[in-house]
Amino acid sequence: MKMIGVDLGGTNLRAGVVDSSGRILIEKSIRTEAEKGYEYVIRKIMNLITEVKQHHEVKSIGIGSPGPLDPYNGVILSPPNLPGWDEIHLIDILKREIDVPIYLDNDANAAALAEAKFGAGKNHSSVFYVTVSTGIGGGYVLDGNVVSGAHGYAGEIGNMILQPKGPRWGGLNAGSFEALASGTAIGRNGRERLGIAGGAEEVFSMATNGNLEARHIVEETVTYLAMGIANLVHIVNPSIVVLGGGVMQAEEQILSPLRERIKGYLYPGLRECVRLEPAVLGTKAGLIGAAMLGT
């Protein structure tokens, strides 16, 4: 059984044929060129699907896209990094030329599905995936299926409020998880408190080299991550939380202290029950998970 996965990003567009064991058989990647409009990008998606499909019979196509979106009706709803994609009925458009079932979901949900089936969560029935990068996203997989919620917004954890009078980021709530613990938040704190020109990576480097204020920023980030993840654990009680995204490249500075810090926010009975583990599929997760949306 073979499926096509499409990873639609604001910068890069990837498509590949994936087998039922999660192995990528062929993969192609091109620039999205989102600034040229949705019609141009959709034509690129079609061409890319045709290219990777040439020598493979596939049963379905799955697309992971930035949200917000409606996975039930295949509609993309104004993602910040896809300008002009306002209520674009992507699946209906693709079905005019493609004769296999097509599925659409949030890119974080796609990555969550891949990690649950083939990655760090493969031996667990209840997996919450958290990506900490420019923003913060998430996806919950229960018994091998993505939990999307009534309107497709389940897992949109970046807008969860942790500090009601905290900073505001984009169109999110003041004091949101994303505004406090994302790579963007770390970089903002570095510029304001350290006077740096760079982002999160520079803050982590300075912390490693002994800068006390940089260390305080990292410690604050760990605290907010612990708060946010503890909230998720109390809501859905996963057996494992898988952590991915660019910020987790600083795993040594984040993961060990996070495992200890989170215990202070959990019921005693949960403290030894939930595992926190790094994602293992890296940049391939989105493509693999998208392919699995139809399985």
Backbone as JSON, one array per atom type, in Angstrom:
{
  "sequence": "MKMIGVDLGGTNLRAGVVDSSGRILIEKSIRTEAEKGYEYVIRKIMNLITEVKQHHEVKSIGIGSPGPLDPYNGVILSPPNLPGWDEIHLIDILKREIDVPIYLDNDANAAALAEAKFGAGKNHSSVFYVTVSTGIGGGYVLDGNVVSGAHGYAGEIGNMILQPKGPRWGGLNAGSFEALASGTAIGRNGRERLGIAGGAEEVFSMATNGNLEARHIVEETVTYLAMGIANLVHIVNPSIVVLGGGVMQAEEQILSPLRERIKGYLYPGLRECVRLEPAVLGTKAGLIGAAMLGT",
  "N": [[0.85, -1.2, 0.0], [0.62, 2.13, -0.95], [0.97, 5.65, -0.46], [0.59, 9.15, -1.18], [2.25, 11.87, 0.25], [1.96, 15.3, 0.99], [3.7, 18.11, 1.91], [2.93, 21.16, 2.68], [4.35, 24.16, 2.93], [5.09, 27.55, 3.99], [7.48, 28.35, 2.87], [8.77, 26.12, 1.65], [7.77, 23.43, -0.51], [6.89, 20.12, -0.46], [6.68, 16.78, -1.71], [5.96, 13.29, -1.64], [6.15, 9.72, -2.13], [4.97, 7.32, 0.05], [5.29, 4.31, 1.86], [3.34, 1.75, 3.62], [4.77, 1.27, 5.91], [5.87, 3.6, 6.62], [8.03, 4.4, 5.17], [9.79, 6.52, 3.02], [9.59, 6.48, -0.4], [10.07, 7.93, -2.7], [10.92, 11.34, -3.12], [10.32, 14.78, -3.6], [11.27, 18.2, -3.62], [10.49, 21.64, -3.7], [10.59, 25.24, -4.02], [7.99, 27.06, -2.45], [6.97, 29.56, -3.21], [4.97, 31.31, -2.26], [4.15, 33.95, -2.42], [3.25, 34.35, -4.97], [0.65, 33.7, -5.15], [-2.37, 31.72, -4.54], [-3.42, 30.16, -6.67], [-1.25, 29.72, -8.36], [0.44, 28.28, -6.65], [-1.12, 26.01, -6.11], [-1.16, 24.84, -8.63], [1.52, 24.12, -8.76], [1.53, 22.2, -6.73], [-0.09, 20.21, -7.89], [1.51, 19.53, -10.12], [3.75, 18.53, -8.82], [2.71, 16.33, -7.46], [1.98, 14.75, -9.67], [4.51, 14.25, -10.68], [5.87, 12.71, -8.67], [4.23, 10.54, -8.59], [4.47, 9.07, -10.86], [5.58, 6.4, -11.28], [4.24, 4.83, -9.51], [1.51, 3.23, -8.0], [-0.99, 4.63, -6.16], [-3.06, 4.8, -3.2], [-4.19, 6.97, -1.91], [-4.01, 10.52, -1.21], [-2.46, 12.75, 0.97], [-2.45, 15.91, 2.57], [-0.5, 18.1, 4.41], [-0.87, 21.15, 5.94], [-0.22, 24.59, 6.86], [-2.22, 25.95, 9.49], [-4.94, 28.25, 10.26], [-7.39, 25.72, 9.37], [-10.02, 23.8, 7.77], [-10.41, 20.58, 8.2], [-12.39, 18.77, 7.58], [-13.9, 19.64, 5.44], [-11.95, 20.27, 3.68], [-10.76, 22.85, 3.48], [-8.69, 25.69, 3.41], [-7.95, 28.26, 5.67], [-6.99, 31.22, 5.67], [-4.05, 31.15, 6.52], [-1.27, 32.61, 8.28], [1.27, 32.44, 7.01], [0.68, 31.88, 4.39], [-0.15, 33.98, 2.38], [-3.16, 35.39, 1.12], [-4.59, 33.06, 0.93], [-7.5, 32.67, 1.48], [-10.14, 31.07, 2.72], [-9.85, 28.89, 0.88], [-10.83, 26.29, -1.09], [-9.22, 23.77, -1.16], [-9.16, 20.91, -1.5], [-11.41, 20.39, -3.14], [-10.61, 21.75, -5.45], [-8.31, 20.3, -6.22], [-9.43, 17.81, -6.7], [-10.61, 18.05, -9.16], [-8.77, 17.29, -11.01], [-7.52, 15.07, -10.04], [-7.89, 11.66, -9.28], [-8.0, 10.1, -6.97], [-8.73, 9.49, -3.45], [-8.43, 12.4, -1.39], [-6.92, 14.03, 1.35], [-6.86, 16.48, 3.96], [-5.05, 18.15, 6.49], [-3.96, 19.91, 9.47], [-0.52, 20.87, 9.6], [0.91, 20.33, 11.93], [-0.65, 18.33, 13.08], [-0.25, 16.35, 11.17], [2.49, 15.82, 11.51], [2.36, 14.92, 14.12], [0.92, 12.53, 13.79], [2.74, 11.02, 12.31], [4.89, 10.75, 14.14], [3.55, 9.36, 16.1], [2.9, 6.94, 14.86], [5.31, 5.96, 13.75], [7.49, 7.05, 15.01], [8.8, 8.54, 17.96], [6.58, 7.99, 19.51], [5.62, 5.46, 18.87], [5.07, 3.11, 20.29], [2.95, 3.67, 21.87], [-0.45, 4.29, 22.73], [-1.68, 6.68, 23.18], [-0.81, 9.74, 22.29], [0.64, 12.89, 22.56], [1.76, 15.42, 20.56], [4.05, 18.05, 20.52], [5.17, 20.9, 18.98], [7.81, 23.09, 19.1], [8.79, 25.91, 17.87], [9.18, 28.53, 15.56], [6.59, 29.26, 16.17], [4.19, 27.74, 18.41], [2.79, 24.61, 18.21], [0.49, 21.8, 18.1], [-0.58, 18.34, 18.29], [-2.87, 15.71, 18.76], [-2.92, 12.25, 19.06], [-4.84, 9.44, 19.17], [-5.1, 6.07, 19.66], [-4.0, 5.66, 17.11], [-5.27, 7.54, 15.51], [-5.78, 10.89, 14.46], [-6.99, 13.36, 16.62], [-9.2, 15.7, 15.87], [-11.22, 17.4, 16.71], [-14.42, 19.16, 16.96], [-14.52, 21.2, 15.04], [-12.11, 21.11, 13.8], [-10.05, 22.36, 15.14], [-8.72, 21.27, 17.3], [-5.79, 20.79, 19.23], [-4.63, 23.24, 18.71], [-2.66, 24.62, 20.42], [-1.05, 26.8, 20.86], [-2.39, 29.16, 21.4], [-3.29, 28.99, 23.96], [-3.83, 30.37, 27.15], [-1.38, 31.38, 29.41], [-0.46, 33.41, 30.99], [-2.3, 35.91, 31.9], [-1.9, 38.75, 31.65], [0.26, 38.91, 30.06], [2.75, 39.14, 27.35], [1.79, 39.9, 23.94], [1.45, 38.12, 20.89], [1.29, 38.35, 17.5], [-1.94, 37.56, 16.3], [-2.77, 36.27, 18.56], [-3.88, 35.37, 21.92], [-3.16, 37.57, 24.69], [-0.36, 36.8, 26.65], [-0.19, 34.18, 25.76], [0.65, 30.7, 25.25], [2.37, 30.43, 23.04], [3.35, 33.04, 22.83], [4.97, 33.17, 25.01], [6.74, 30.97, 25.17], [7.79, 30.13, 22.73], [10.18, 29.85, 19.98], [10.28, 32.36, 18.84], [9.52, 33.94, 21.02], [11.68, 33.51, 22.75], [13.75, 34.66, 21.24], [12.8, 37.32, 21.14], [12.94, 38.03, 23.86], [15.69, 37.85, 24.14], [16.6, 39.95, 22.51], [15.47, 42.15, 23.84], [16.46, 41.96, 26.46], [19.11, 41.2, 26.38], [20.22, 42.56, 24.34], [20.87, 41.52, 21.89], [21.19, 40.79, 18.34], [20.31, 38.58, 17.12], [18.43, 35.46, 17.28], [16.65, 32.85, 19.0], [18.6, 30.83, 18.93], [21.0, 32.19, 19.41], [20.58, 33.05, 22.02], [20.54, 30.59, 23.41], [23.17, 29.8, 22.93], [24.62, 31.77, 24.3], [23.75, 31.24, 26.88], [24.85, 28.71, 27.27], [27.49, 29.44, 27.36], [27.67, 30.69, 29.76], [26.37, 33.13, 30.31], [24.43, 34.9, 32.56], [21.92, 36.19, 32.36], [20.95, 35.19, 29.97], [20.72, 32.54, 30.72], [18.66, 32.83, 32.57], [16.56, 33.49, 30.85], [16.3, 31.09, 29.42], [15.58, 29.4, 31.53], [13.1, 30.52, 32.27], [11.69, 29.98, 29.94], [11.62, 27.18, 30.02], [10.03, 26.89, 32.29], [7.56, 27.95, 31.41], [7.04, 26.17, 29.33], [6.72, 23.86, 30.84], [4.4, 24.51, 32.3], [2.48, 24.79, 30.21], [2.54, 22.23, 28.98], [1.85, 20.65, 31.16], [-0.8, 21.45, 31.48], [-1.91, 20.29, 29.17], [-1.5, 17.6, 29.72], [-3.18, 17.22, 31.92], [-5.61, 17.54, 30.68], [-5.93, 15.61, 28.56], [-4.44, 13.39, 29.28], [-2.13, 11.91, 28.08], [-0.01, 9.08, 27.28], [2.52, 9.61, 26.45], [4.41, 12.51, 25.72], [5.56, 14.02, 22.91], [8.22, 15.92, 21.8], [8.97, 18.27, 19.41], [10.36, 20.38, 16.78], [12.26, 23.42, 16.07], [13.35, 24.67, 18.39], [13.83, 22.57, 20.07], [16.24, 21.62, 19.29], [18.04, 22.51, 21.04], [18.19, 20.54, 23.0], [19.53, 19.53, 25.29], [19.54, 21.7, 27.02], [16.88, 22.1, 27.44], [15.22, 19.72, 27.74], [15.92, 17.94, 29.96], [15.75, 19.66, 32.35], [13.06, 20.33, 31.96], [11.67, 17.95, 32.33], [11.89, 17.66, 35.07], [10.81, 20.07, 36.05], [8.14, 20.03, 35.25], [6.89, 18.29, 36.96], [6.15, 19.68, 39.22], [3.79, 20.85, 38.5], [1.92, 18.94, 38.12], [-0.64, 16.58, 39.12], [0.15, 14.46, 41.88], [-0.16, 11.71, 41.29], [0.28, 11.61, 38.57], [2.88, 12.21, 38.04], [4.92, 10.35, 37.56], [3.95, 9.01, 35.47], [3.78, 10.04, 32.9], [5.65, 10.31, 29.97], [8.21, 12.36, 28.62], [9.57, 12.91, 25.55], [12.03, 13.44, 22.96], [11.22, 14.25, 19.54], [11.79, 12.05, 16.75], [11.76, 11.89, 14.0], [12.35, 14.19, 12.66], [12.58, 16.57, 10.02], [11.19, 15.02, 8.24], [8.8, 14.22, 9.28], [6.4, 15.67, 8.75], [5.82, 15.14, 6.04], [5.63, 12.3, 5.99], [3.56, 11.91, 7.85], [1.46, 13.31, 6.6], [0.99, 11.66, 4.4], [-0.12, 9.51, 5.72], [-2.66, 10.29, 6.42], [-4.88, 9.29, 5.12], [-5.11, 6.66, 5.91]],
  "CA": [[0.0, 0.0, 0.0], [1.41, 3.36, -1.07], [0.23, 6.9, -0.39], [1.38, 10.36, -1.41], [2.17, 12.92, 1.25], [2.36, 16.64, 0.55], [3.99, 19.01, 3.02], [2.77, 22.51, 2.14], [4.87, 25.17, 3.85], [5.16, 28.89, 3.44], [8.74, 28.49, 2.15], [9.06, 24.95, 0.82], [6.69, 22.51, -0.86], [7.47, 18.79, -0.66], [5.76, 15.68, -1.94], [6.65, 12.03, -1.73], [5.4, 8.48, -2.04], [5.3, 6.68, 1.31], [4.62, 3.01, 2.0], [2.58, 1.57, 4.86], [5.68, 1.21, 7.04], [6.39, 4.94, 6.85], [9.27, 4.6, 4.4], [9.65, 7.4, 1.86], [10.13, 5.8, -1.58], [10.57, 8.99, -3.57], [10.59, 12.64, -2.54], [10.72, 15.97, -4.36], [11.08, 19.43, -2.86], [10.68, 22.87, -4.45], [10.17, 26.44, -3.3], [6.54, 27.27, -2.54], [6.69, 30.84, -3.88], [3.62, 31.66, -1.81], [3.83, 35.33, -2.8], [2.67, 34.37, -6.31], [-0.79, 33.45, -5.07], [-2.78, 30.33, -4.31], [-3.61, 29.41, -7.91], [0.08, 29.34, -8.81], [0.95, 27.25, -5.74], [-1.91, 24.8, -6.32], [-0.66, 24.22, -9.86], [2.78, 23.48, -8.4], [1.18, 21.0, -5.98], [-0.55, 19.22, -8.86], [2.65, 19.08, -10.91], [4.62, 17.76, -7.94], [2.03, 15.04, -7.26], [2.12, 14.0, -10.92], [5.92, 13.85, -10.83], [6.25, 11.61, -7.76], [3.29, 9.44, -8.77], [4.68, 8.47, -12.18], [5.86, 4.96, -11.31], [3.65, 4.24, -8.31], [0.05, 3.23, -7.84], [-1.25, 5.08, -4.79], [-4.46, 4.69, -2.79], [-4.7, 8.24, -1.41], [-3.08, 11.65, -1.09], [-2.69, 13.55, 2.16], [-1.76, 17.21, 2.54], [-0.33, 18.82, 5.67], [-0.81, 22.58, 5.63], [-0.38, 25.49, 8.0], [-3.59, 26.3, 9.84], [-6.14, 27.44, 10.5], [-8.04, 25.08, 8.23], [-11.15, 22.92, 8.04], [-10.01, 19.29, 7.61], [-13.56, 17.98, 7.19], [-14.34, 20.11, 4.13], [-10.78, 20.5, 2.84], [-10.67, 24.29, 3.22], [-7.64, 26.42, 4.11], [-8.59, 29.48, 6.17], [-6.12, 32.38, 5.93], [-2.84, 30.97, 7.32], [-0.4, 33.78, 8.22], [2.4, 32.29, 6.09], [0.21, 31.65, 3.03], [-0.97, 35.17, 2.11], [-4.15, 35.29, 0.06], [-5.31, 31.78, 1.0], [-8.68, 32.98, 2.29], [-11.21, 30.11, 2.44], [-9.52, 28.2, -0.36], [-11.34, 24.92, -1.07], [-8.1, 23.09, -1.8], [-9.47, 19.55, -1.91], [-12.31, 20.46, -4.29], [-9.84, 22.16, -6.62], [-7.45, 19.21, -6.63], [-10.25, 16.69, -7.18], [-10.97, 18.26, -10.56], [-7.76, 16.66, -11.85], [-6.94, 13.9, -9.37], [-8.99, 10.71, -9.12], [-7.89, 9.28, -5.76], [-9.14, 10.26, -2.28], [-7.47, 13.4, -0.92], [-7.19, 14.43, 2.73], [-6.16, 17.69, 4.39], [-5.04, 18.42, 7.93], [-2.94, 20.8, 9.98], [0.81, 20.28, 9.5], [1.3, 19.78, 13.24], [-1.36, 17.05, 13.22], [0.43, 15.39, 10.3], [3.72, 15.44, 12.19], [1.95, 14.13, 15.29], [0.54, 11.21, 13.32], [3.96, 10.31, 11.94], [5.63, 10.4, 15.35], [2.77, 8.36, 16.83], [2.93, 5.66, 14.15], [6.64, 5.46, 13.37], [8.56, 7.75, 15.71], [8.99, 8.41, 19.41], [5.36, 7.52, 20.17], [5.09, 4.29, 18.16], [4.62, 2.06, 21.2], [1.97, 4.27, 22.79], [-1.76, 4.48, 22.12], [-2.13, 8.05, 23.44], [0.4, 10.53, 22.02], [0.49, 14.32, 22.27], [2.95, 15.97, 19.92], [4.18, 19.49, 20.69], [6.27, 21.46, 18.22], [8.24, 24.39, 19.64], [9.62, 26.48, 16.82], [8.79, 29.93, 15.45], [5.39, 29.26, 17.0], [3.96, 26.49, 19.14], [1.62, 23.87, 17.72], [0.36, 20.49, 18.7], [-1.51, 17.38, 17.72], [-3.15, 14.58, 19.66], [-3.22, 11.02, 18.33], [-5.39, 8.43, 20.07], [-5.3, 4.79, 18.97], [-3.59, 5.79, 15.72], [-6.08, 8.51, 14.78], [-5.69, 12.28, 14.89], [-8.19, 13.94, 17.21], [-9.28, 17.03, 15.26], [-12.23, 18.23, 17.35], [-15.66, 19.39, 16.22], [-14.34, 22.12, 13.92], [-10.76, 20.98, 13.26], [-9.11, 23.21, 15.85], [-8.06, 20.58, 18.4], [-4.34, 20.84, 19.12], [-4.13, 24.61, 18.51], [-2.28, 24.91, 21.8], [-0.28, 28.04, 20.95], [-3.24, 30.26, 21.88], [-3.65, 28.72, 25.35], [-3.36, 31.47, 28.0], [-0.61, 31.02, 30.59], [-0.23, 34.61, 31.79], [-3.34, 36.8, 31.34], [-1.41, 40.09, 31.32], [1.56, 38.73, 29.42], [2.96, 39.73, 26.01], [0.92, 39.46, 22.85], [2.18, 37.77, 19.68], [0.38, 38.21, 16.37], [-3.35, 37.65, 16.64], [-3.06, 35.36, 19.66], [-4.2, 35.96, 23.22], [-2.07, 38.08, 25.52], [0.14, 35.78, 27.55], [-0.41, 32.85, 25.22], [1.75, 29.73, 25.28], [3.29, 30.77, 21.97], [3.98, 34.33, 23.12], [5.86, 33.04, 26.16], [7.69, 29.85, 25.16], [8.22, 29.76, 21.38], [11.46, 30.38, 19.55], [10.08, 33.8, 18.66], [9.53, 34.56, 22.35], [13.06, 33.47, 23.24], [14.48, 35.68, 20.5], [12.34, 38.64, 21.59], [13.54, 38.27, 25.16], [17.12, 38.07, 23.93], [16.81, 41.3, 21.98], [15.09, 43.14, 24.84], [17.19, 41.84, 27.72], [20.52, 40.97, 26.15], [20.68, 43.47, 23.3], [21.4, 40.78, 20.75], [20.5, 41.0, 17.07], [19.86, 37.28, 16.62], [17.22, 34.87, 17.84], [16.73, 31.86, 20.07], [19.87, 30.1, 18.88], [22.02, 33.0, 20.06], [20.31, 33.02, 23.46], [21.0, 29.29, 23.91], [24.63, 29.81, 22.88], [25.1, 32.61, 25.4], [23.47, 30.52, 28.13], [25.85, 27.65, 27.36], [28.77, 30.07, 27.66], [27.67, 31.21, 31.12], [25.69, 34.41, 30.52], [23.39, 34.66, 33.56], [20.61, 36.64, 31.89], [20.54, 34.2, 28.96], [20.28, 31.38, 31.47], [17.34, 33.15, 33.13], [15.59, 33.39, 29.76], [16.08, 29.66, 29.17], [14.84, 28.86, 32.68], [11.72, 30.99, 32.13], [11.1, 29.22, 28.84], [11.35, 25.83, 30.54], [8.88, 26.99, 33.21], [6.32, 28.1, 30.63], [6.79, 24.9, 28.66], [6.2, 22.93, 31.86], [3.01, 24.9, 32.56], [1.63, 24.46, 29.07], [2.44, 20.78, 28.79], [1.07, 20.12, 32.29], [-2.22, 21.66, 31.16], [-2.3, 19.28, 28.19], [-1.52, 16.3, 30.39], [-4.39, 17.14, 32.74], [-6.8, 17.52, 29.82], [-6.09, 14.37, 27.76], [-3.72, 12.29, 29.94], [-1.42, 11.03, 27.14], [1.05, 8.27, 27.89], [3.79, 10.21, 26.07], [4.42, 13.8, 25.04], [6.7, 14.05, 22.0], [8.61, 17.32, 21.6], [9.71, 18.53, 18.19], [10.53, 21.79, 16.44], [13.61, 23.95, 16.08], [13.83, 24.98, 19.73], [14.27, 21.33, 20.7], [17.63, 21.34, 18.94], [18.75, 22.79, 22.3], [17.58, 19.5, 23.85], [20.22, 19.4, 26.58], [19.16, 22.82, 27.88], [15.43, 22.15, 27.61], [14.47, 18.52, 28.08], [16.15, 17.45, 31.32], [15.07, 20.5, 33.34], [11.62, 20.3, 31.75], [11.15, 16.73, 32.96], [11.78, 17.89, 36.51], [9.94, 21.22, 36.33], [6.72, 19.73, 35.01], [6.34, 17.54, 38.09], [5.56, 20.61, 40.15], [2.5, 21.3, 38.0], [1.07, 17.78, 37.9], [-1.11, 15.78, 40.25], [1.17, 13.48, 42.26], [-0.36, 10.44, 40.62], [0.67, 11.7, 37.17], [4.27, 12.65, 37.89], [5.78, 9.29, 37.03], [3.18, 8.28, 34.45], [3.87, 10.63, 31.56], [7.0, 10.44, 29.44], [8.54, 13.44, 27.69], [10.64, 12.41, 24.7], [12.23, 14.22, 21.74], [10.81, 13.67, 18.27], [12.91, 11.37, 16.1], [11.63, 11.87, 12.53], [12.87, 15.44, 12.13], [11.83, 17.27, 8.97], [10.41, 14.06, 7.45], [7.54, 13.9, 9.95], [5.25, 16.28, 8.08], [5.54, 14.42, 4.79], [5.18, 10.95, 6.32], [2.24, 12.01, 8.48], [0.45, 13.7, 5.6], [0.66, 10.46, 3.62], [-0.89, 8.6, 6.55], [-3.98, 10.85, 6.75], [-5.94, 8.49, 4.53], [-5.03, 5.26, 6.31]],
  "C": [[0.88, 1.24, 0.0], [0.48, 4.57, -1.06], [1.17, 8.05, -0.75], [1.15, 11.32, -0.25], [2.66, 14.22, 0.67], [2.53, 17.51, 1.78], [4.02, 20.42, 2.46], [3.23, 23.52, 3.19], [4.92, 26.53, 3.19], [6.41, 29.12, 2.61], [8.98, 27.35, 1.18], [7.83, 24.08, 0.63], [7.32, 21.16, -1.18], [6.36, 17.78, -0.91], [6.56, 14.4, -2.06], [5.69, 10.86, -1.67], [5.9, 7.74, -0.81], [4.58, 5.33, 1.37], [4.02, 2.87, 3.39], [3.46, 1.45, 6.1], [6.3, 2.57, 7.35], [7.67, 5.25, 6.1], [8.99, 5.48, 3.19], [10.35, 6.77, 0.66], [10.7, 6.79, -2.58], [10.1, 10.32, -2.99], [11.12, 13.75, -3.43], [10.41, 17.22, -3.53], [11.37, 20.63, -3.75], [10.27, 24.05, -3.58], [8.66, 26.63, -3.49], [6.2, 28.49, -3.38], [5.27, 31.32, -3.56], [3.19, 33.05, -2.23], [3.19, 35.43, -4.17], [1.19, 33.97, -6.33], [-1.15, 31.98, -5.03], [-2.94, 29.53, -5.6], [-2.27, 28.9, -8.45], [0.61, 28.18, -7.96], [0.19, 25.93, -5.93], [-1.48, 24.08, -7.6], [0.67, 23.52, -9.59], [2.53, 22.18, -7.62], [0.76, 19.88, -6.94], [0.62, 18.65, -9.67], [3.57, 18.18, -10.09], [4.02, 16.37, -7.67], [2.18, 14.16, -8.5], [3.53, 13.45, -11.07], [6.26, 12.66, -9.93], [5.4, 10.37, -7.98], [3.59, 8.59, -10.01], [4.8, 6.95, -12.18], [5.26, 4.23, -10.12], [2.12, 4.32, -8.38], [-0.26, 3.56, -6.39], [-2.74, 5.02, -4.48], [-5.05, 6.01, -2.31], [-3.59, 9.28, -1.4], [-3.45, 12.42, 0.17], [-1.87, 14.82, 2.1], [-1.71, 17.78, 3.95], [-0.07, 20.27, 5.36], [-0.8, 23.4, 6.91], [-1.85, 25.79, 8.25], [-3.72, 27.8, 10.01], [-6.71, 26.85, 9.2], [-9.2, 24.22, 8.72], [-10.84, 21.57, 7.4], [-11.19, 18.5, 7.08], [-14.06, 18.38, 5.8], [-13.18, 20.46, 3.2], [-10.55, 21.95, 2.49], [-9.54, 24.9, 4.05], [-8.15, 27.82, 4.42], [-7.55, 30.52, 6.61], [-4.92, 32.11, 6.83], [-1.92, 32.19, 7.19], [0.73, 33.66, 7.21], [1.99, 31.83, 4.69], [-0.72, 32.82, 2.66], [-1.91, 34.97, 0.93], [-4.94, 33.99, 0.05], [-6.52, 31.96, 1.94], [-9.84, 32.08, 1.87], [-11.01, 29.45, 1.07], [-9.92, 26.73, -0.24], [-10.34, 24.02, -1.81], [-8.48, 21.7, -2.31], [-10.4, 19.54, -3.13], [-11.56, 20.82, -5.56], [-8.98, 21.0, -7.12], [-8.23, 18.04, -7.22], [-10.68, 16.85, -8.63], [-9.99, 17.54, -11.49], [-7.18, 15.37, -11.27], [-8.06, 12.95, -8.97], [-8.81, 9.74, -7.96], [-8.33, 10.12, -4.56], [-8.03, 11.19, -1.79], [-7.89, 13.89, 0.46], [-6.33, 15.65, 3.07], [-6.18, 17.77, 5.91], [-3.92, 19.39, 8.24], [-1.57, 20.11, 9.93], [1.3, 19.71, 10.83], [0.6, 18.45, 13.5], [-0.7, 15.97, 12.37], [1.72, 14.9, 10.97], [3.43, 14.57, 13.41], [1.62, 12.7, 14.89], [1.78, 10.38, 12.96], [4.74, 9.86, 13.17], [4.89, 9.32, 16.15], [2.87, 6.98, 16.18], [4.33, 5.08, 14.01], [7.79, 6.08, 14.17], [8.6, 7.49, 17.2], [7.76, 7.85, 20.12], [4.82, 6.2, 19.64], [4.62, 3.16, 19.06], [3.57, 2.54, 22.19], [0.65, 4.51, 22.05], [-2.26, 5.91, 22.25], [-0.92, 8.97, 23.39], [0.03, 11.99, 21.79], [1.81, 14.84, 21.75], [2.94, 17.49, 20.07], [5.38, 19.95, 19.87], [6.55, 22.87, 18.72], [9.24, 24.96, 18.65], [9.34, 27.97, 16.76], [7.53, 30.18, 16.26], [5.33, 27.99, 17.81], [2.69, 25.86, 18.61], [1.57, 22.51, 18.37], [-0.6, 19.61, 17.95], [-1.66, 16.21, 18.66], [-3.59, 13.39, 18.84], [-3.63, 9.96, 19.34], [-5.69, 7.17, 19.27], [-5.04, 4.91, 17.47], [-4.37, 6.78, 14.89], [-5.9, 9.91, 15.34], [-7.04, 12.72, 15.46], [-8.26, 15.4, 16.75], [-10.28, 17.95, 15.93], [-13.39, 18.51, 16.42], [-15.46, 20.26, 14.98], [-12.91, 22.11, 13.37], [-9.7, 21.77, 14.0], [-8.44, 22.52, 17.04], [-6.55, 20.59, 18.18], [-3.77, 22.22, 18.87], [-3.72, 25.19, 19.87], [-1.54, 26.24, 21.96], [-1.06, 29.2, 21.52], [-3.71, 30.07, 23.32], [-3.03, 29.8, 26.25], [-2.62, 30.92, 29.22], [-0.4, 32.19, 31.53], [-1.15, 35.71, 31.26], [-2.87, 38.2, 30.95], [-0.05, 40.04, 30.65], [1.63, 39.35, 28.04], [2.0, 39.14, 24.98], [1.78, 39.21, 21.62], [1.18, 37.56, 18.56], [-1.06, 38.42, 16.79], [-3.74, 36.77, 17.8], [-3.39, 36.12, 20.94], [-2.96, 36.53, 23.89], [-1.66, 36.98, 26.49], [-0.1, 34.37, 27.09], [0.84, 31.99, 25.34], [2.81, 30.11, 24.26], [4.03, 32.06, 22.25], [5.02, 34.24, 24.21], [6.96, 32.0, 25.99], [8.17, 29.45, 23.78], [9.63, 30.28, 21.09], [11.39, 31.88, 19.34], [10.15, 34.52, 19.99], [10.94, 34.59, 22.92], [13.89, 34.55, 22.56], [14.1, 37.09, 20.92], [12.95, 38.99, 22.94], [15.04, 38.54, 25.05], [17.41, 39.47, 23.43], [16.53, 42.36, 23.05], [16.01, 43.13, 26.05], [18.69, 41.63, 27.57], [21.11, 41.9, 25.1], [21.25, 42.77, 22.09], [20.6, 41.12, 19.48], [19.88, 39.71, 16.55], [18.61, 36.79, 17.31], [17.51, 33.86, 18.92], [18.08, 31.15, 20.1], [20.99, 30.86, 19.59], [21.83, 33.03, 21.58], [20.82, 31.71, 24.06], [22.53, 29.24, 23.94], [25.21, 30.62, 24.04], [24.87, 31.93, 26.75], [24.5, 29.42, 28.34], [27.2, 28.21, 27.8], [28.76, 30.83, 28.99], [27.0, 32.54, 31.34], [24.47, 34.2, 31.42], [22.0, 35.07, 33.07], [20.08, 35.69, 30.81], [20.04, 32.94, 29.65], [18.9, 31.61, 32.09], [16.25, 33.04, 32.07], [15.27, 31.93, 29.46], [15.26, 29.04, 30.29], [13.37, 29.27, 32.63], [11.0, 30.21, 31.04], [10.73, 27.82, 29.29], [10.13, 25.86, 31.46], [7.57, 27.11, 32.44], [6.0, 26.84, 29.84], [6.2, 23.88, 29.63], [4.74, 23.24, 32.17], [2.09, 24.45, 31.43], [1.45, 22.97, 28.89], [1.68, 20.13, 29.94], [-0.42, 20.31, 32.06], [-2.72, 20.6, 30.19], [-2.44, 17.91, 28.84], [-2.78, 16.15, 31.24], [-5.66, 17.03, 31.9], [-6.99, 16.16, 29.14], [-5.32, 13.18, 28.31], [-3.03, 11.35, 28.94], [-0.39, 10.18, 27.88], [2.43, 8.8, 27.53], [3.53, 11.56, 25.42], [5.7, 13.84, 24.22], [6.98, 15.51, 21.64], [9.47, 17.46, 20.36], [9.85, 20.02, 17.94], [11.95, 22.27, 16.66], [14.18, 24.22, 17.46], [14.38, 23.73, 20.42], [15.64, 20.87, 20.21], [18.54, 21.65, 20.13], [18.27, 21.81, 23.37], [18.23, 19.43, 25.23], [19.81, 20.49, 27.55], [17.68, 22.83, 28.21], [14.88, 20.88, 28.27], [14.68, 18.03, 29.51], [15.52, 18.33, 32.39], [13.55, 20.48, 33.19], [11.0, 19.08, 32.42], [10.99, 16.91, 34.47], [10.78, 18.99, 36.82], [8.46, 20.88, 36.2], [6.08, 19.01, 36.19], [5.66, 18.45, 39.1], [4.19, 21.11, 39.75], [1.51, 20.15, 37.79], [0.54, 17.2, 39.21], [-0.03, 14.75, 40.6], [1.06, 12.15, 41.52], [0.06, 10.42, 39.16], [2.17, 11.87, 36.98], [5.19, 11.6, 37.3], [5.11, 8.53, 35.88], [3.43, 8.77, 33.04], [5.33, 10.79, 31.16], [7.1, 11.66, 28.54], [9.73, 12.98, 26.88], [10.8, 13.3, 23.46], [11.71, 13.49, 20.51], [12.02, 13.06, 17.58], [12.87, 11.44, 14.57], [12.09, 13.16, 11.87], [11.96, 16.05, 11.07], [10.99, 16.33, 8.11], [9.02, 13.82, 8.03], [6.32, 14.44, 9.22], [4.84, 15.54, 6.84], [5.0, 13.03, 5.06], [3.78, 10.99, 6.91], [1.15, 12.4, 7.52], [0.02, 12.49, 4.78], [-0.25, 9.52, 4.39], [-2.31, 9.08, 6.84], [-5.13, 10.01, 6.21], [-5.95, 7.04, 4.97], [-5.9, 4.98, 7.52]]
}
